[in-house]
Amino acid sequence: MINLNPITIKTLRRFRTIKRGYYSFIILAILIVFSIFAELLVNSRALLVKHEGSYYFPTYGDIIPGSTFGLGYEYETSYRDLAKILNSPDDKNNFVLLPPVPYNPYENDLKDTAFPPFPPSLKDKHYLGTDKTGRDIVARLVYGFRIAIFFSIIFLFANYIIGIAIGCMMGYFGGFFDLFFQRIIEIWSNVPYLYAIIIVSSIVIPNFISLLAIMIFFEWIGMTWYMRTATYKEKSREYVLAAKTLGASNSRIIFMHILPNTISLIITFVPFSIAGAITALTALDYLGFGLPPPTPSWGQLLNEAAEFSIDAIWIGASVIAALVAVLVMVTFIGEAIREAFDPKMHMTYE
């Protein structure tokens, strides 16, 4: 069991009293968990198939050809068509259990009598309609959310590791090391990183890893400045001077004394960094310099919403509502964390 100090316990209790931030955290955490297991909710593969006494679990398994179920072809089974055959009232021994949204984000569900985008339809289970190529909007939103949130989380961790490490060393050691990185940061901060990413993306087709690396390459300086200032202030306090007098090593002072006392600064910036990463990825995808098609992307849906602003209003309404909801929740969480970790709430300065 983890033993928390009294100030941390008070901080967590304070966070729980800020209802808009606390409930936003709960809802966002649930959405992230659901996105991890999105294949169980939004997928063209069946969750369970019972056929001729045998059970199949295609969702996370291998591709099952249609010939396995007597459909007469060797490519992957169309489980929606199989459901129409096996889920008949007369057949009690065989059945197909489909996810609530039986589409994946890459497949095109086209019709012979019309051109996409198609409006929302309960009959076809396109609950928010389709995009211009017939792909389900719900599937694109769910998988796009998973990509965006994990992109921002990985970006956050990498960014903070670099920024905190360099910032701590700048503030603690000072001297030539501090001056050298100050000059680098001053130069780097004048580079408009979105334009740099656009230039790189126009030369090399980016993927998840390369786009993440490019953004980290240009965005690590933000946390570095804050950590430099915080470390510079903390190293002159009495507890650090006492640790030095007792012979503590530099690494022990930084990791055991300075970092724990700057944790409130680090945590308060986390939600806003996540929101910034989601916004940046969406903007790049919207401009066509982000993740390549057909990757599920909120930015790509925004682009289609601009193209079909009147004829397919469901595209813009759904993606804008999802984007606003996530950013509002992240903002509420950030405000609640900042208020809960405010040191003035738990101590008195003399």
N, C-alpha and C positions, 0 to 999 in steps of 0.2 A: 504494500500500500504506500502511495506517495504521501509524504508529510509536507503539507504546505504551511508556509509561515503565515502569521496572522494578517499581515498586510495583503498578501495574495488572496487570502480567504475573503477579506473585506472588499477587495477589488472585484472578485467574481460575484459576490453578493450584490455589489453596486451595479454590475453589468446586468444581472438578472432583473433588477428593478427598472431598468430602462427598457420598457416593453417593446417599443418599435424595433430596437436593435436586437433584443433577445429573440423575439419571434421571427425576425428576419433571418437571424443566424440558424434557427431551427429549420425554417422552410428551405433555406439555401442548402443546408447540410442534407436534407431529405432529397432535394433535387439532384445533388451530386451523387448520392448513393444510387438513386434511380438511374442516373445516366450511366453509371458503371455497369449496371445490369440492363442496359437499354434493349439488348437482344431479346429479353424475356417479355418486353412490352411492345416493342416496335421492331418487327422483323417479318420477312417474307417466308422464313422457315417455320415449320410447325414446332410447337413446344413438345408435343407428344403425338405419336401415331401408333394406333393398334391395328394391325393387319394380319389376318390369318393366324391369330394367336400369338404373334410376335409384337414386341414393343420397340419403338424407335424414338430416339431423342435427337432430332436433327439440328436443334438450335446451336449447340456448341460442338456438334460432332462432324463427321466427314460428310462429303456430298453423297447423297443417296440418289442413284439414277431412277428414272421413272419406271424402268422395267421391273424394279423390285416390287412395285405395287401393281404390276400388270398394265402399265400405261403404254408400253410399246415403244419407248424411246430411251436412249442411254445418257442423255444429259440430265441435269439436276431436276428433281421433281418440282412441278408447280403445285405447291401445297394448297393453294386456294382452289384450284381445279380438283385436286384430290379430295378436298373437303366436300365439294358438291357431290362427289360420288359416294364417299364412305359415310357421310353424316346424314344419310337418308333415313327416314323413320322406319323403313322396312328392315334395315340392317342394324341389328343390335350388337353384333360381335365386333364390328370394325368402327373406328371413329378417328377423327383428326381434331386436335386441340390447337387452335391458332392463337397468336398473341392478339391483344385488343386492337392493335393497328397492324394488319397483316401485310405490310409493305416495308421494304428496306429503302434507304435513302438514295440508292443508285438506279433502281429499276424504273422503267417508263411504262406506265399503265395507259395505253392509248385506246381510242375508240375508232370504229369504222365510220361513224357518222358525224364526227366533230373534231376540231383541233383544240389542243390544250392552249392555255390553262383552263382546267375544269373547275367549276365552283364547288363549294362544300357539298358533300352528299353522304347521308347516313346509309343509304342503300349500298353504295360502293365502298363504304368505310373510309372515304377521304374526308375526314371530319373538318379539316381546314382547307380543303380543295387541293389542287395540284399546281405546280409551276408550269412554265412554258414548254417544258419537255415531258410533262405528264408525271413528274415525280411528286410523291406525297409530301405536303407541306409539314405535317406533323413529324414525319420521319426526318426531314431535313432540319427542322428546328431542334429536335431532341439530340440528334447526332452532332449537329452544329454546336449546340450548347456543350456537349461533352468535349469536343475538340477545343472550343474556346476556353472553357474553365480549366482544363488540364494544361493547355498552352500557357495560360496566365499563371498557374501555380508553379509550373516548372520554371517559367521565366522569373517569377518572384524569388524562388529559392536560389537560383543561379546568380541572379542580380544581387541579392542580399549577401550571399557568401562572399562574392568579390568585393562589393561595396563596404561591408562591415570589416573584412580583413584589411583592406588597404586603408580605410578610414581610421581604424584603430591604430595601425602602425604610424600613420601620418601624425595623429594627435599625440601618441605616446612617445615616439622617438624624436619627432621634430627634425630640426637640422636640414641636412642636404636631402634626406629622403622626403621630407615634407615639401621642401621647395621644388624638388624634381616633379613630384606628382601634382603639385599645384599648377605648374606650367602645363603639364599634360592635360589636366582637367579643364583648364581655361581654354586650351585649344579645342579639346573634344566637345566642350559645351557649346561652342559656336558652330558646330556642324549640325545642320538640320537633319536629324537622323531619318525622318520619314522620307525625305528626298533621297538620301543615301540608299535607303532600302529600295526605293522605286528604281533607282539607277541600277543597283545590283540585280534586282528582280527582272529588269528588262534585258539583262545580259544572260543570266542563268535562271532557268525555271526553278523556283523555290519549292521545297517540300517542307514538311513539319519541322525537321531538324535544322535544315539550313536557314529557314526563316527565323527560327528561335535563336540560332547562333548569331545571326546578323543583328537582331534586336538587342540581345545581351551585349554584343560588342559595342553598341552605341549608348546603352542605357544604364551602365553600371555606375555612372558618376553621381547620380542623384543621391543615393544613400551614403556615398563616400563623404560628401560634404557634411551631412548631418552627423555621421559617426566621428569625423575628425573633430568637429566642434564639441560634441559631447565628451569624447575622450580627453580632449585638451582641458576641459573644465574639471572632469572627474580626477585626473591624475594629480591635481594640486590639492585635493581634499585630504583631510587628516588620516582617514583610514588607509589611503594609498601610501602616504608617507610612513605610517606605522608599519605597513607590510614591508616596505623597502628597508626600514630600520631592522626588522626582524630577519632580514635576509631572504625574503621571498623572491623567486625568479621573475623575470619580466613576463613570461608566459603565464605563470600562476596569477600574477597581478591582473593581467588582462582578462583571462578567462574566469577567474574565481572572484574578482572584485569589480573591475570596471564594467564588463559586459552585463553581469546581473543588475547593475545599477543603471544601465541604459536600456534595459529590456522594454520599458514603457515606451520609449521613443521608437524602438523597432516595431513593436506590435501595432502602435497607432497608425503607422504608415501602410501596414499590410493590406487592409481592404481597399484603400485608394490606389495602391499599386496594382491590385488585381483588376479593379475597374478600368484603370488606364491601359492595361495590357489587352483586355477584352475590346475596348474601344479602338485601340490601335490596330488590332488584328481585323476587326470588322471594317475599319476604314480602308485598310489595304486590300481586303477582299472585294470591297465595293468598287475600288478603283481598278481592280484587275491585276494587282501586283502582289497579292497574297498567295494563299494556298491554291494550287492549280485545280481546275474542274476535273472530274465532277465531285470533288471533296465537298461534303456538306458544310455550308458556310452561311452565316447570317448576313455577311456583307454581300454575298452573291444574291441572296434573296432580296436584300434592299435594292440591289441593282435592277432586278426584275420588277420590283415594286415601282421603281421610277419609270420603267418602260411600259408597264401595264397599270398605271396609277388609277385609271378610271375603269377600264374593261375588266380588271382582275383585282378589285380593291381588297379582297381577302388576303392576298399575298402581303401587301404593305401593312394591313391592320394586324396580322398575326405576328410578323417579325418585329414590328415596332413595339407592339405590346410586350413581347417577350424580352426585347432588349431593354425597354424602359423598366420593366419589373425587376430584372436582374440587377441593373445598375442602381435602382432605388434601394433594393435590399442591401446591396454592398455598401452604399453610402450610409444607410441607417446603422449598419454594423460598425462602420468606421467611426461614426459620430459617437455611438455608444461606447466603443472601446476607448476612444480618446477621453471621454468624460469619466469613464470608470477608472482609467489609469492615471488620471490627473493627480499628481502627488499632493496637491493642496487639499485634497479630500481626506487625507489620512495623516498629515503631519503638520507641525507648526514650525515656522522659521523664526529664529530669534535674531 
